[in-house]
């Protein structure tokens, strides 16, 4: 980061970050700090601001986001876990059923759901969790849960048919969008899982599947071309250091996905309009999630851009 900037910057200093982004880089502030005891409000460099800039493609903000994630991971799970040990050096996390605003289950003391997957676990944190003698530590997850729910709510015929027939939804999407036989695409995925050497065509199938998978899950959470381009570039560079996904390419993946799952596109558009009109959304069981900020000028401008 210091090489990029050309000077030494304390990444933990809001003052130095504020000077860099607003005075040197000329960013326009859209949010101010609370001002603390002095009441002196300053342009913010908090997580929300940095993530917005990173999504827009700012390399400095992207580095800050990465640094903060690494720092949080280290402080929470490398040094922070020591605070949760009992006298037998074991950890007892708590399951929360009504804390997350989205309604999903969460974990605290510590939050075990935030531990990075093996491929991204550079500190090998997961290896530190070992079951007690004669006990088993198991991990369970729903397969493609968000997309199954999306298929149910939107009733998209292509998505529903793929799920009912037990097909890999992402491989099926690659097959239908790009015209490759499903058997070839799913075969490449199976070969990758087994660690078999992949042909050039199989590598292409895997890359397309990852792109379409990122689009599918990203769309559920409102991903846009800048963030998708950033995520796919990071993913593809694991095997090809020179690979760059442009925003134009990312947009083409989004357009292709929506072109296949047309009913999903209509459903999402309806939900966006519904929340604009009413200021809330509801779950299957009628639970309300109020979103009053959707009426703010900031979100109105963002929605107009969409």
C-alpha positions in Angstrom: 0.0 0.0 0.0 2.8 2.4 0.9 4.4 1.7 -2.5 1.2 2.5 -4.2 0.7 5.8 -2.3 4.4 6.8 -2.4 4.6 7.5 1.3 4.1 5.8 4.7 0.5 5.6 5.8 -0.9 4.3 9.1 -3.8 2.2 7.9 -5.4 2.3 11.3 -5.4 6.1 11.4 -8.7 7.7 10.3 -7.0 11.1 10.1 -4.3 9.8 7.7 -6.8 7.9 5.6 -9.0 11.0 5.5 -6.1 13.1 4.3 -5.2 10.5 1.6 -8.6 9.9 0.2 -10.2 13.4 0.5 -7.2 15.7 0.2 -4.8 13.8 -2.0 -7.1 11.6 -4.1 -9.9 14.1 -4.2 -12.8 11.9 -3.1 -16.2 13.5 -2.6 -17.6 12.8 0.8 -21.1 11.4 1.1 -21.0 10.6 4.8 -19.6 12.2 8.0 -18.5 10.9 11.3 -20.6 11.4 14.4 -18.1 13.8 15.8 -17.6 12.1 19.1 -17.4 14.2 22.3 -16.1 17.3 20.4 -18.9 17.2 17.9 -16.4 17.9 15.1 -17.8 15.9 12.3 -15.4 14.8 9.6 -15.7 13.0 6.2 -15.9 9.3 6.9 -13.6 6.5 5.9 -15.6 3.7 7.6 -16.2 0.3 6.2 -19.3 1.3 4.2 -17.5 4.1 2.4 -14.5 2.0 1.6 -16.5 -0.9 0.3 -18.5 1.4 -1.9 -15.3 2.9 -3.4 -13.8 -0.6 -3.8 -16.9 -1.7 -5.7 -16.4 1.3 -8.0 -12.9 0.0 -8.7 -10.7 2.3 -6.5 -7.5 0.3 -5.9 -6.6 2.1 -2.7 -10.0 1.5 -1.1 -9.8 -2.1 -2.2 -6.5 -2.5 -0.4 -8.0 -1.0 2.8 -11.0 -3.3 2.6 -8.6 -6.3 2.3 -6.4 -5.0 5.1 -9.3 -4.5 7.5 -10.7 -8.0 6.7 -7.3 -9.6 7.5 -6.9 -7.6 10.6 -10.3 -8.5 11.9 -9.7 -12.1 11.1 -6.4 -12.1 12.9 -7.7 -10.2 16.0 -10.9 -12.2 16.2 -9.7 -15.8 15.5 -6.0 -15.9 16.1 -5.6 -13.8 19.2 -9.3 -13.2 20.1 -10.1 -16.9 20.4 -7.9 -17.1 23.5 -10.5 -15.1 25.4 -13.2 -17.7 24.9 -11.3 -20.8 26.2 -12.6 -22.5 29.2 -10.5 -24.3 31.8 -10.1 -27.3 29.5 -9.0 -25.0 26.6 -12.3 -25.6 24.8 -14.7 -23.1 23.2 -18.4 -22.9 23.6 -20.1 -20.7 21.0 -23.7 -19.5 21.4 -26.4 -19.9 18.7 -28.6 -16.9 18.3 -32.1 -17.4 16.8 -33.4 -13.8 16.7 -30.4 -11.4 16.3 -29.6 -11.0 12.6 -31.9 -8.5 10.9 -32.1 -10.9 7.9 -33.7 -13.6 10.1 -30.9 -16.1 9.6 -29.3 -18.0 12.5 -26.1 -16.5 13.9 -23.3 -17.5 16.2 -21.4 -15.4 18.9 -18.8 -15.8 21.5 -17.1 -16.4 19.0 -18.9 -16.2 15.7 -17.9 -19.5 14.1 -19.8 -18.7 10.9 -17.2 -16.1 9.9 -14.2 -18.4 9.8 -12.7 -18.5 6.3 -13.1 -21.6 4.2 -10.0 -23.7 3.8 -8.9 -22.1 0.5 -8.9 -18.7 2.1 -7.8 -19.6 5.6 -4.2 -18.3 5.4 -3.8 -18.7 9.2 -5.1 -22.3 9.2 -7.6 -21.3 11.8 -10.0 -24.2 11.1 -7.3 -26.7 12.1 -7.5 -25.4 15.6 -11.1 -26.7 16.1 -10.9 -30.2 17.2 -13.7 -32.3 18.8 -13.4 -33.5 22.4 -12.4 -37.2 22.9 -15.1 -39.6 21.7 -17.0 -36.6 20.2 -17.5 -35.6 16.5 -17.4 -32.1 15.1 -19.8 -31.9 12.1 -20.6 -29.2 9.6 -23.9 -29.0 7.8 -25.1 -26.6 5.2 -28.0 -26.4 2.7 -26.9 -26.9 -0.9 -27.6 -23.7 -3.0 -30.3 -22.6 -0.5 -30.5 -19.0 -1.7 -31.1 -20.2 -5.3 -33.6 -22.8 -4.3 -35.6 -20.1 -2.4 -35.2 -17.8 -5.4 -36.6 -20.5 -7.7 -39.6 -21.1 -5.4 -40.4 -17.4 -5.0 -40.0 -16.4 -8.7 -41.3 -19.7 -10.1 -38.7 -19.4 -12.9 -39.4 -22.5 -15.1 -35.7 -23.0 -16.1 -34.4 -22.7 -12.6 -37.2 -24.9 -11.1 -36.8 -27.6 -13.7 -33.1 -27.8 -13.2 -33.4 -28.1 -9.4 -36.3 -30.7 -9.5 -34.2 -32.8 -11.9 -31.2 -32.7 -9.5 -29.0 -30.9 -12.0 -26.1 -28.7 -11.0 -27.7 -25.3 -11.5 -24.5 -23.5 -12.4 -23.4 -26.2 -14.9 -26.9 -26.2 -16.5 -26.8 -22.4 -16.8 -23.4 -22.6 -18.6 -24.8 -25.2 -20.9 -27.8 -23.2 -21.8 -26.2 -19.8 -22.1 -23.0 -20.8 -24.0 -24.3 -23.9 -25.8 -22.0 -26.5 -24.3 -23.3 -30.0 -23.6 -24.3 -30.3 -19.9 -22.5 -33.6 -19.6 -19.2 -32.0 -20.6 -19.6 -29.1 -18.2 -20.6 -31.3 -15.2 -17.8 -33.7 -16.2 -15.3 -31.0 -15.9 -16.6 -30.1 -12.4 -16.4 -33.7 -11.3 -12.9 -34.0 -12.7 -11.8 -30.9 -10.8 -13.2 -32.3 -7.5 -11.2 -35.5 -8.0 -8.1 -33.5 -8.7 -7.8 -34.9 -12.3 -5.7 -32.9 -14.8 -8.1 -30.7 -16.8 -8.0 -30.2 -20.5 -8.1 -26.6 -21.9 -11.8 -27.0 -22.7 -12.5 -28.3 -19.2 -10.7 -25.3 -17.7 -12.9 -23.0 -19.8 -16.0 -24.8 -18.5 -14.8 -24.4 -14.9 -14.1 -20.7 -15.4 -17.5 -20.1 -17.0 -19.2 -22.0 -14.2 -17.5 -19.9 -11.5 -18.5 -16.7 -13.3 -22.1 -17.8 -13.6 -22.1 -19.1 -10.0 -20.8 -15.7 -8.8 -23.5 -13.9 -10.8 -26.3 -16.1 -9.4 -25.4 -15.7 -5.8 -24.4 -12.1 -6.3 -27.7 -11.1 -7.8 -29.5 -12.3 -4.7 -27.5 -9.7 -2.7 -27.5 -6.9 -5.3 -24.1 -7.3 -6.9 -23.1 -4.9 -9.7 -20.6 -5.0 -12.5 -17.7 -3.3 -10.6 -17.9 -5.7 -7.6 -18.4 -8.8 -9.8 -15.5 -7.8 -12.0 -13.3 -7.4 -8.9 -14.4 -10.8 -7.4 -14.0 -12.7 -10.6 -10.6 -11.2 -11.2 -9.4 -12.4 -7.8 -10.9 -15.8 -8.3 -9.5 -16.4 -11.8 -6.0 -15.1 -10.9 -5.6 -18.1 -8.6 -4.9 -20.1 -11.8 -4.0 -17.3 -14.2 -2.0 -14.4 -12.7 -2.6 -12.2 -15.7 -6.4 -12.7 -15.9 -8.5 -9.5 -15.6 -12.3 -9.4 -15.8 -13.5 -6.0 -16.9 -16.7 -4.4 -15.9 -18.0 -4.8 -19.4 -17.3 -8.6 -19.2 -18.9 -8.7 -15.8 -22.0 -7.0 -17.2 -22.1 -9.5 -20.0 -22.3 -12.3 -17.5 -25.1 -10.6 -15.6 -27.0 -10.0 -18.9 -26.6 -13.6 -19.9 -27.8 -14.9 -16.5 -30.9 -12.6 -16.6 -31.4 -13.6 -20.2 -31.7 -17.3 -19.2 -33.7 -16.8 -15.9 -36.1 -14.1 -17.2 -38.7 -14.7 -14.5 -36.1 -14.1 -11.8 -35.3 -10.8 -13.4 -39.0 -9.8 -13.3 -39.4 -11.0 -9.7 -36.4 -9.0 -8.5 -37.6 -5.9 -10.4 -41.0 -6.3 -8.7 -39.4 -6.7 -5.2 -37.3 -3.5 -5.8 -40.4 -1.5 -6.7 -42.3 -3.0 -3.8 -39.7 -1.9 -1.3 -39.5 1.6 -2.9 -43.2 2.0 -2.6 -43.7 0.5 0.9 -40.4 0.8 2.7 -40.4 -2.9 3.8 -40.2 -6.5 2.6 -41.6 -9.7 4.1 -40.5 -13.3 4.5 -42.4 -16.5 3.7 -44.0 -16.4 7.1 -44.9 -12.7 7.0 -42.0 -11.4 9.1 -41.5 -7.7 8.3 -38.1 -6.2 7.6 -38.5 -2.4 7.5 -36.0 -0.5 5.4 -36.8 3.2 6.0 -33.4 4.2 4.6 -34.7 3.3 1.1 -36.5 6.7 1.2 -33.2 8.6 1.8 -31.8 10.8 -1.0 -28.7 8.6 -1.2 -30.6 5.4 -1.9 -33.0 7.3 -4.3 -30.0 8.4 -6.4 -28.7 4.8 -6.4 -32.0 3.4 -7.4 -32.3 5.9 -10.2 -29.0 4.8 -11.5 -30.3 1.2 -11.7 
